[in-house]
Amino acid sequence: MKKYGLIGYPLSHSFSPKYFSDKFLNEAIPAEYHAFPLADIKELHNLLKNDLSGLNVTIPYKEKVIPFLDMLDKEAAEVGAVNTVKIMDGKLYGYNTDTYGFRESLLSKELPFDIDGSSALILGTGGASKAIHYVLSGLGAKCDFATTKSINSTNHFSYDQLADSRLTNYQIIVNTTPLGMYPNTEQMPDIPIWDLGPQQLVYDLIYNPAETLLLREAKSLGCSIQNGKRMLILQAEKSWDIWNS
């Protein structure tokens, strides 16, 4: 029986274990999937002794896992982050299926603007934000980033700096931070939400709850909204395709 799993920390409310366990049960696939919370990425060495066939990777290891890999897919290398690892003949191969999940979920949504030529604000600068930036740039959007730190860059802004400029400059706002995730559902990124309106999309990668505080506020202002559930399903199925290719 093949074994798969998810590494990250913490993993108490992660999507993948239940999704794949249900998939294996419903499709009579002889495999098992487990959550492996690693307090330190160095623990991966011991984990790999368990004869695994593949791993998903989540916060905070999408970038930190790269030095452990033997080969990196071209797209994952360009993104600079990995969320899927295929293990074959003792070698670790890294991929990024977040790009596929985000791209397909975004393109399937009817929007009040063209993505090509639009401007996007990405909240957060971690591994997930790299995948979002890669996709949006590839679709022709100009991307800026919001972060808690002040960075001397023309396209990185602190949240304090955002308060001084109107969010109406952006057609797309994507939250890649964990702010608002269960159980801290009354949190949200510190942006001037009142500047948003009907000609904008607010996309939150969080899927639990289905409507974060950020999405509820954006919805009340007439924005198009999208949570991360569809993206997660798509990236999970893409991971499965990679493991079995």
BALOBA-1460 file (C-alpha; in Angstrom, 3 decimals):
// residues 245
<rec num="1" residu="m" x="0.000" y="0.000" z="0.000"/>
<rec num="2" residu="k" x="1.428" y="3.359" z="-1.023"/>
<rec num="3" residu="k" x="1.765" y="6.079" z="1.607"/>
<rec num="4" residu="y" x="1.351" y="9.792" z="1.101"/>
<rec num="5" residu="g" x="1.228" y="12.720" z="3.475"/>
<rec num="6" residu="l" x="1.334" y="16.407" z="4.260"/>
<rec num="7" residu="i" x="4.165" y="18.268" z="5.962"/>
<rec num="8" residu="g" x="3.828" y="21.662" z="7.591"/>
<rec num="9" residu="y" x="3.308" y="23.167" z="11.016"/>
<rec num="10" residu="p" x="0.769" y="23.269" z="12.538"/>
<rec num="11" residu="l" x="-1.589" y="20.911" z="10.703"/>
<rec num="12" residu="s" x="-4.591" y="20.583" z="13.008"/>
<rec num="13" residu="h" x="-7.111" y="21.968" z="10.488"/>
<rec num="14" residu="s" x="-5.539" y="21.025" z="7.158"/>
<rec num="15" residu="f" x="-7.567" y="20.138" z="4.092"/>
<rec num="16" residu="s" x="-5.440" y="17.437" z="2.467"/>
<rec num="17" residu="p" x="-5.638" y="14.495" z="4.941"/>
<rec num="18" residu="k" x="-9.435" y="14.251" z="4.859"/>
<rec num="19" residu="y" x="-9.612" y="14.987" z="1.143"/>
<rec num="20" residu="f" x="-7.210" y="12.239" z="0.144"/>
<rec num="21" residu="s" x="-8.473" y="9.742" z="2.734"/>
<rec num="22" residu="d" x="-12.003" y="10.213" z="1.372"/>
<rec num="23" residu="k" x="-10.734" y="9.970" z="-2.204"/>
<rec num="24" residu="f" x="-8.907" y="6.715" z="-1.510"/>
<rec num="25" residu="l" x="-11.964" y="5.254" z="0.219"/>
<rec num="26" residu="n" x="-14.498" y="6.357" z="-2.404"/>
<rec num="27" residu="e" x="-12.373" y="5.294" z="-5.374"/>
<rec num="28" residu="a" x="-11.114" y="2.064" z="-3.758"/>
<rec num="29" residu="i" x="-7.493" y="3.181" z="-4.104"/>
<rec num="30" residu="p" x="-5.093" y="1.061" z="-2.019"/>
<rec num="31" residu="a" x="-3.237" y="3.961" z="-0.408"/>
<rec num="32" residu="e" x="-3.149" y="5.953" z="2.805"/>
<rec num="33" residu="y" x="-2.548" y="9.603" z="3.610"/>
<rec num="34" residu="h" x="-1.385" y="11.133" z="6.890"/>
<rec num="35" residu="a" x="-0.591" y="14.537" z="8.351"/>
<rec num="36" residu="f" x="3.011" y="14.897" z="9.466"/>
<rec num="37" residu="p" x="3.387" y="18.059" z="11.567"/>
<rec num="38" residu="l" x="7.095" y="18.888" z="11.555"/>
<rec num="39" residu="a" x="8.231" y="21.457" z="14.117"/>
<rec num="40" residu="d" x="11.463" y="21.769" z="12.116"/>
<rec num="41" residu="i" x="12.048" y="21.007" z="8.425"/>
<rec num="42" residu="k" x="15.135" y="19.012" z="9.459"/>
<rec num="43" residu="e" x="12.727" y="16.351" z="10.742"/>
<rec num="44" residu="l" x="12.036" y="15.509" z="7.108"/>
<rec num="45" residu="h" x="15.143" y="13.292" z="7.060"/>
<rec num="46" residu="n" x="13.628" y="10.868" z="9.583"/>
<rec num="47" residu="l" x="10.171" y="11.051" z="8.010"/>
<rec num="48" residu="l" x="11.537" y="9.875" z="4.663"/>
<rec num="49" residu="k" x="12.508" y="6.554" z="6.255"/>
<rec num="50" residu="n" x="8.801" y="5.622" z="6.182"/>
<rec num="51" residu="d" x="8.795" y="4.537" z="2.515"/>
<rec num="52" residu="l" x="6.584" y="7.377" z="1.294"/>
<rec num="53" residu="s" x="5.512" y="7.836" z="-2.325"/>
<rec num="54" residu="g" x="4.641" y="11.516" z="-2.178"/>
<rec num="55" residu="l" x="4.129" y="14.566" z="-0.008"/>
<rec num="56" residu="n" x="2.177" y="17.772" z="-0.051"/>
<rec num="57" residu="v" x="3.898" y="20.770" z="1.532"/>
<rec num="58" residu="t" x="2.217" y="23.662" z="3.313"/>
<rec num="59" residu="i" x="3.094" y="26.588" z="5.596"/>
<rec num="60" residu="p" x="5.878" y="27.234" z="6.545"/>
<rec num="61" residu="y" x="7.914" y="24.848" z="4.367"/>
<rec num="62" residu="k" x="7.063" y="25.601" z="0.724"/>
<rec num="63" residu="e" x="10.407" y="27.363" z="0.316"/>
<rec num="64" residu="k" x="12.408" y="25.608" z="3.033"/>
<rec num="65" residu="v" x="11.825" y="22.153" z="1.513"/>
<rec num="66" residu="i" x="13.691" y="23.016" z="-1.702"/>
<rec num="67" residu="p" x="17.242" y="22.243" z="-0.430"/>
<rec num="68" residu="f" x="16.068" y="18.701" z="0.425"/>
<rec num="69" residu="l" x="15.034" y="17.946" z="-3.169"/>
<rec num="70" residu="d" x="17.027" y="16.135" z="-5.828"/>
<rec num="71" residu="m" x="15.215" y="17.729" z="-8.764"/>
<rec num="72" residu="l" x="12.947" y="20.718" z="-9.251"/>
<rec num="73" residu="d" x="10.266" y="21.092" z="-11.914"/>
<rec num="74" residu="k" x="10.798" y="24.105" z="-14.197"/>
<rec num="75" residu="e" x="7.667" y="25.915" z="-13.030"/>
<rec num="76" residu="a" x="8.421" y="25.260" z="-9.355"/>
<rec num="77" residu="a" x="11.921" y="26.614" z="-9.891"/>
<rec num="78" residu="e" x="10.534" y="29.770" z="-11.495"/>
<rec num="79" residu="v" x="8.015" y="30.221" z="-8.673"/>
<rec num="80" residu="g" x="10.587" y="29.532" z="-5.963"/>
<rec num="81" residu="a" x="8.194" y="27.404" z="-3.900"/>
<rec num="82" residu="v" x="7.130" y="23.751" z="-3.777"/>
<rec num="83" residu="n" x="3.878" y="22.240" z="-2.510"/>
<rec num="84" residu="t" x="4.138" y="18.748" z="-4.039"/>
<rec num="85" residu="v" x="6.954" y="16.223" z="-3.740"/>
<rec num="86" residu="k" x="7.103" y="12.991" z="-5.713"/>
<rec num="87" residu="i" x="9.328" y="10.310" z="-4.208"/>
<rec num="88" residu="m" x="10.630" y="7.719" z="-6.638"/>
<rec num="89" residu="d" x="13.641" y="5.405" z="-6.370"/>
<rec num="90" residu="g" x="14.853" y="7.300" z="-3.330"/>
<rec num="91" residu="k" x="14.837" y="10.648" z="-5.161"/>
<rec num="92" residu="l" x="12.698" y="13.675" z="-4.299"/>
<rec num="93" residu="y" x="11.135" y="15.664" z="-7.140"/>
<rec num="94" residu="g" x="9.561" y="19.056" z="-6.391"/>
<rec num="95" residu="y" x="6.523" y="20.606" z="-8.099"/>
<rec num="96" residu="n" x="4.134" y="23.479" z="-7.561"/>
<rec num="97" residu="t" x="0.461" y="22.658" z="-8.122"/>
<rec num="98" residu="d" x="-0.753" y="25.820" z="-6.365"/>
<rec num="99" residu="t" x="-0.148" y="27.585" z="-9.665"/>
<rec num="100" residu="y" x="-2.486" y="25.219" z="-11.504"/>
<rec num="101" residu="g" x="-5.163" y="25.415" z="-8.802"/>
<rec num="102" residu="f" x="-5.129" y="29.201" z="-8.611"/>
<rec num="103" residu="r" x="-4.970" y="29.738" z="-12.369"/>
<rec num="104" residu="e" x="-7.858" y="27.400" z="-13.175"/>
<rec num="105" residu="s" x="-10.069" y="28.646" z="-10.339"/>
<rec num="106" residu="l" x="-9.445" y="32.258" z="-11.349"/>
<rec num="107" residu="l" x="-10.082" y="31.738" z="-15.056"/>
<rec num="108" residu="s" x="-13.358" y="29.926" z="-14.356"/>
<rec num="109" residu="k" x="-14.747" y="32.964" z="-12.521"/>
<rec num="110" residu="e" x="-16.709" y="35.646" z="-14.355"/>
<rec num="111" residu="l" x="-15.053" y="38.972" z="-13.582"/>
<rec num="112" residu="p" x="-16.031" y="42.602" z="-14.232"/>
<rec num="113" residu="f" x="-12.598" y="43.314" z="-15.769"/>
<rec num="114" residu="d" x="-9.897" y="41.726" z="-17.933"/>
<rec num="115" residu="i" x="-7.048" y="40.141" z="-16.000"/>
<rec num="116" residu="d" x="-4.622" y="41.067" z="-18.766"/>
<rec num="117" residu="g" x="-3.656" y="44.663" z="-18.043"/>
<rec num="118" residu="s" x="-5.120" y="44.672" z="-14.538"/>
<rec num="119" residu="s" x="-3.348" y="45.490" z="-11.277"/>
<rec num="120" residu="a" x="-3.215" y="43.095" z="-8.341"/>
<rec num="121" residu="l" x="-2.314" y="43.462" z="-4.683"/>
<rec num="122" residu="i" x="-1.009" y="40.300" z="-3.010"/>
<rec num="123" residu="l" x="-1.281" y="40.279" z="0.768"/>
<rec num="124" residu="g" x="1.719" y="38.384" z="2.153"/>
<rec num="125" residu="t" x="5.128" y="37.424" z="0.803"/>
<rec num="126" residu="g" x="5.449" y="33.716" z="1.711"/>
<rec num="127" residu="g" x="5.543" y="30.610" z="-0.468"/>
<rec num="128" residu="a" x="1.882" y="30.835" z="-1.470"/>
<rec num="129" residu="s" x="2.269" y="34.444" z="-2.585"/>
<rec num="130" residu="k" x="5.027" y="33.400" z="-4.969"/>
<rec num="131" residu="a" x="2.648" y="31.035" z="-6.786"/>
<rec num="132" residu="i" x="-0.038" y="33.719" z="-6.978"/>
<rec num="133" residu="h" x="2.449" y="36.244" z="-8.334"/>
<rec num="134" residu="y" x="3.674" y="33.764" z="-10.943"/>
<rec num="135" residu="v" x="0.149" y="33.092" z="-12.206"/>
<rec num="136" residu="l" x="-1.077" y="36.684" z="-12.220"/>
<rec num="137" residu="s" x="2.064" y="37.948" z="-13.941"/>
<rec num="138" residu="g" x="1.700" y="35.211" z="-16.544"/>
<rec num="139" residu="l" x="-1.869" y="36.342" z="-17.202"/>
<rec num="140" residu="g" x="-0.743" y="39.912" z="-17.753"/>
<rec num="141" residu="a" x="-1.471" y="41.511" z="-14.369"/>
<rec num="142" residu="k" x="0.902" y="43.945" z="-12.664"/>
<rec num="143" residu="c" x="1.477" y="42.825" z="-9.074"/>
<rec num="144" residu="d" x="2.271" y="44.651" z="-5.859"/>
<rec num="145" residu="f" x="2.757" y="43.108" z="-2.422"/>
<rec num="146" residu="a" x="1.625" y="44.128" z="1.053"/>
<rec num="147" residu="t" x="3.684" y="43.015" z="4.042"/>
<rec num="148" residu="t" x="4.000" y="43.735" z="7.737"/>
<rec num="149" residu="k" x="7.581" y="44.913" z="7.174"/>
<rec num="150" residu="s" x="8.798" y="48.046" z="5.462"/>
<rec num="151" residu="i" x="10.722" y="47.025" z="2.336"/>
<rec num="152" residu="n" x="12.601" y="49.415" z="0.086"/>
<rec num="153" residu="s" x="10.943" y="48.299" z="-3.129"/>
<rec num="154" residu="t" x="8.742" y="49.874" z="-5.761"/>
<rec num="155" residu="n" x="6.183" y="47.051" z="-5.569"/>
<rec num="156" residu="h" x="6.277" y="46.138" z="-1.854"/>
<rec num="157" residu="f" x="4.294" y="48.171" z="0.648"/>
<rec num="158" residu="s" x="3.760" y="47.938" z="4.368"/>
<rec num="159" residu="y" x="0.179" y="47.887" z="5.597"/>
<rec num="160" residu="d" x="0.786" y="51.372" z="7.019"/>
<rec num="161" residu="q" x="1.709" y="52.605" z="3.554"/>
<rec num="162" residu="l" x="-1.429" y="51.061" z="2.081"/>
<rec num="163" residu="a" x="-3.532" y="53.184" z="4.404"/>
<rec num="164" residu="d" x="-2.143" y="56.242" z="2.602"/>
<rec num="165" residu="s" x="-3.184" y="55.109" z="-0.873"/>
<rec num="166" residu="r" x="-6.526" y="53.970" z="-2.190"/>
<rec num="167" residu="l" x="-7.116" y="50.299" z="-2.960"/>
<rec num="168" residu="t" x="-9.131" y="51.389" z="-5.976"/>
<rec num="169" residu="n" x="-5.835" y="51.165" z="-7.900"/>
<rec num="170" residu="y" x="-6.196" y="47.366" z="-7.835"/>
<rec num="171" residu="q" x="-8.734" y="45.170" z="-9.591"/>
<rec num="172" residu="i" x="-7.542" y="42.028" z="-7.751"/>
<rec num="173" residu="i" x="-6.698" y="41.634" z="-4.057"/>
<rec num="174" residu="v" x="-5.445" y="38.206" z="-2.963"/>
<rec num="175" residu="n" x="-4.917" y="37.245" z="0.667"/>
<rec num="176" residu="t" x="-2.163" y="34.636" z="1.019"/>
<rec num="177" residu="t" x="-1.733" y="35.124" z="4.783"/>
<rec num="178" residu="p" x="-3.378" y="32.936" z="7.466"/>
<rec num="179" residu="l" x="-5.199" y="35.939" z="8.956"/>
<rec num="180" residu="g" x="-8.855" y="34.986" z="9.358"/>
<rec num="181" residu="m" x="-8.314" y="31.234" z="9.345"/>
<rec num="182" residu="y" x="-10.193" y="29.095" z="11.873"/>
<rec num="183" residu="p" x="-10.132" y="29.416" z="14.866"/>
<rec num="184" residu="n" x="-9.082" y="33.093" z="14.572"/>
<rec num="185" residu="t" x="-12.048" y="33.974" z="12.385"/>
<rec num="186" residu="e" x="-12.372" y="37.595" z="13.504"/>
<rec num="187" residu="q" x="-8.984" y="38.565" z="12.126"/>
<rec num="188" residu="m" x="-8.216" y="40.008" z="8.705"/>
<rec num="189" residu="p" x="-5.324" y="41.793" z="6.996"/>
<rec num="190" residu="d" x="-5.048" y="45.443" z="8.022"/>
<rec num="191" residu="i" x="-6.087" y="47.060" z="4.754"/>
<rec num="192" residu="p" x="-8.432" y="50.028" z="4.152"/>
<rec num="193" residu="i" x="-11.302" y="47.739" z="3.212"/>
<rec num="194" residu="w" x="-13.739" y="50.641" z="2.783"/>
<rec num="195" residu="d" x="-11.952" y="51.615" z="-0.451"/>
<rec num="196" residu="l" x="-13.161" y="48.464" z="-2.220"/>
<rec num="197" residu="g" x="-16.166" y="48.220" z="-4.535"/>
<rec num="198" residu="p" x="-18.052" y="46.315" z="-7.278"/>
<rec num="199" residu="q" x="-15.303" y="46.447" z="-9.910"/>
<rec num="200" residu="q" x="-12.869" y="44.420" z="-7.804"/>
<rec num="201" residu="l" x="-12.199" y="40.796" z="-6.921"/>
<rec num="202" residu="v" x="-11.123" y="39.801" z="-3.415"/>
<rec num="203" residu="y" x="-9.684" y="36.285" z="-3.380"/>
<rec num="204" residu="d" x="-8.814" y="34.687" z="-0.040"/>
<rec num="205" residu="l" x="-6.760" y="31.487" z="-0.143"/>
<rec num="206" residu="i" x="-8.306" y="30.498" z="3.204"/>
<rec num="207" residu="y" x="-11.072" y="27.864" z="2.934"/>
<rec num="208" residu="n" x="-12.010" y="27.486" z="6.615"/>
<rec num="209" residu="p" x="-14.249" y="29.371" z="7.224"/>
<rec num="210" residu="a" x="-15.807" y="29.491" z="3.764"/>
<rec num="211" residu="e" x="-16.289" y="33.245" z="4.180"/>
<rec num="212" residu="t" x="-13.541" y="34.934" z="6.128"/>
<rec num="213" residu="l" x="-14.055" y="38.319" z="7.719"/>
<rec num="214" residu="l" x="-12.180" y="39.810" z="4.747"/>
<rec num="215" residu="l" x="-14.566" y="38.175" z="2.284"/>
<rec num="216" residu="r" x="-17.651" y="39.153" z="4.286"/>
<rec num="217" residu="e" x="-16.560" y="42.778" z="4.377"/>
<rec num="218" residu="a" x="-15.671" y="42.773" z="0.670"/>
<rec num="219" residu="k" x="-18.994" y="41.144" z="-0.212"/>
<rec num="220" residu="s" x="-20.901" y="43.820" z="1.707"/>
<rec num="221" residu="l" x="-19.165" y="46.435" z="-0.453"/>
<rec num="222" residu="g" x="-20.230" y="44.721" z="-3.694"/>
<rec num="223" residu="c" x="-16.918" y="43.060" z="-4.570"/>
<rec num="224" residu="s" x="-16.665" y="39.742" z="-6.356"/>
<rec num="225" residu="i" x="-15.291" y="37.231" z="-3.840"/>
<rec num="226" residu="q" x="-13.643" y="33.818" z="-3.970"/>
<rec num="227" residu="n" x="-12.322" y="31.535" z="-1.237"/>
<rec num="228" residu="g" x="-9.555" y="28.950" z="-1.551"/>
<rec num="229" residu="k" x="-11.628" y="25.744" z="-1.638"/>
<rec num="230" residu="r" x="-11.750" y="25.327" z="-5.416"/>
<rec num="231" residu="m" x="-8.043" y="26.063" z="-5.706"/>
<rec num="232" residu="l" x="-7.275" y="23.455" z="-3.050"/>
<rec num="233" residu="i" x="-9.273" y="20.744" z="-4.784"/>
<rec num="234" residu="l" x="-7.630" y="21.488" z="-8.117"/>
<rec num="235" residu="q" x="-4.111" y="21.518" z="-6.711"/>
<rec num="236" residu="a" x="-4.767" y="18.291" z="-4.793"/>
<rec num="237" residu="e" x="-5.949" y="16.496" z="-7.926"/>
<rec num="238" residu="k" x="-2.933" y="17.818" z="-9.827"/>
<rec num="239" residu="s" x="-0.682" y="16.432" z="-7.060"/>
<rec num="240" residu="w" x="-2.344" y="13.048" z="-7.478"/>
<rec num="241" residu="d" x="-1.710" y="13.156" z="-11.237"/>
<rec num="242" residu="i" x="1.971" y="13.917" z="-10.613"/>
<rec num="243" residu="w" x="2.385" y="11.105" z="-8.078"/>
<rec num="244" residu="n" x="0.903" y="8.640" z="-10.552"/>
<rec num="245" residu="s" x="2.594" y="9.816" z="-13.737"/>
